[in-house]
Amino acid sequence: GDQIGPFLIEGDEDCEPPPEPEEPDCPDCEVCDTGRPEELTLKYHFIGVNSEYQPESKASCRAGMYPASARIRVEEKIYDVSDGDTFTITPEYGGFSAYTHFEFLDGD
């Protein structure tokens, strides 16, 4: 699955990034465009990596070291997570917007 910073998206194992095009003129392709999910199950990893789908300039969580344990606010709900923990987020108003804010509350 895809990982954005310390958050690995669970349940999207069948949705892998496309292989690199062999020709420079390859047309754009849609990658697993199934609309916005009703919920997301994430696994927290304190070793963050860059997303395979989202360019680094668009993501606020990037490759790097994150706290081994953290208190995180997502969609106005608070989660206490440690490395390897899985948690499910649901959108506050019935659907995820283009931006879903993840806030580390521990000051790290």
C-alpha distance (Angstrom), angle and dihedral (degrees) to the residues before:
residue distance angle dihedral
G1 . . .
D2 3.76 . .
Q3 3.80 121.2 .
I4 3.78 123.7 -156.7
G5 3.79 110.4 -167.3
P6 3.81 105.5 -52.1
F7 3.84 94.9 -15.4
L8 3.82 120.0 94.0
I9 3.81 113.7 -167.4
E10 3.79 108.6 -128.6
G11 3.81 122.1 -149.5
D12 3.79 96.9 28.9
E13 3.79 95.8 94.3
D14 3.82 90.7 125.2
C15 3.80 90.6 54.8
E16 3.78 105.0 78.9
P17 3.79 126.5 162.1
P18 3.78 114.8 -93.2
P19 3.80 118.9 -102.1
E20 3.77 117.2 -97.4
P21 3.82 110.2 -84.3
E22 3.77 114.3 -104.7
E23 3.78 92.8 -147.6
P24 3.81 124.0 50.0
D25 3.83 90.2 -135.7
C26 3.82 94.8 59.4
P27 3.84 110.4 140.5
D28 3.81 119.8 -116.0
C29 3.80 113.6 -88.4
E30 3.80 131.2 -155.4
V31 3.80 112.5 -121.7
C32 3.80 113.0 -149.8
D33 3.80 92.8 -37.4
T34 3.79 99.3 -179.1
G35 3.78 98.7 142.2
R36 3.78 127.1 -106.6
P37 3.79 117.4 -35.3
E38 3.81 124.1 -122.1
E39 3.80 89.5 -132.3
L40 3.80 139.8 1.3
T41 3.78 126.5 -141.4
L42 3.78 111.2 -153.0
K43 3.78 134.2 -173.3
Y44 3.80 116.2 -147.6
H45 3.82 117.7 -132.6
F46 3.77 119.4 179.0
I47 3.82 89.0 -149.9
G48 3.80 101.9 72.8
V49 3.81 125.6 -156.5
N50 3.79 133.8 -170.6
S51 3.80 119.9 -96.4
E52 3.80 120.2 -99.3
Y53 3.83 90.0 -144.1
Q54 3.78 105.8 34.4
P55 3.79 121.7 60.8
E56 3.80 116.2 -121.2
S57 3.82 90.1 -115.0
K58 3.83 90.4 62.5
A59 3.83 99.0 44.4
S60 3.78 123.7 79.0
C61 3.82 91.6 -163.3
R62 3.78 111.8 66.2
A63 3.77 141.5 167.5
G64 3.79 113.0 -59.3
M65 3.78 144.5 84.2
Y66 3.80 119.0 -51.9
P67 3.82 129.2 -175.3
A68 3.84 113.9 -72.1
S69 3.83 86.5 -131.7
A70 3.78 124.7 23.0
R71 3.78 145.3 169.4
I72 3.81 108.4 -131.2
R73 3.80 131.9 -174.0
V74 3.82 116.2 -149.2
E75 3.81 123.7 168.9
E76 3.84 89.3 -10.8
K77 3.82 92.3 -57.0
I78 3.79 122.6 112.0
Y79 3.80 123.4 -136.2
D80 3.80 128.2 -171.6
V81 3.80 106.3 -150.5
S82 3.79 138.2 175.2
D83 3.78 130.2 -168.7
G84 3.83 108.4 -64.1
D85 3.83 96.3 16.9
T86 3.80 118.1 136.4
F87 3.81 121.6 -147.3
T88 3.80 136.3 169.8
I89 3.77 124.7 -132.5
T90 3.78 125.5 -162.1
P91 3.80 126.0 -166.3
E92 3.79 115.9 -98.1
Y93 3.82 95.4 -134.9
G94 3.80 102.9 33.9
G95 3.80 98.1 -83.5
F96 3.77 139.2 45.8
S97 3.78 114.1 -107.2
A98 3.78 124.1 -142.4
Y99 3.81 87.3 -90.1
T100 3.80 124.0 45.6
H101 3.79 111.2 -176.5
F102 3.82 120.9 -139.4
E103 3.80 111.9 -168.3
F104 3.81 123.4 -169.8
L105 3.82 105.2 -143.4
D106 3.81 98.3 -170.9
G107 3.78 93.8 77.9
D108 3.83 93.0 -111.7
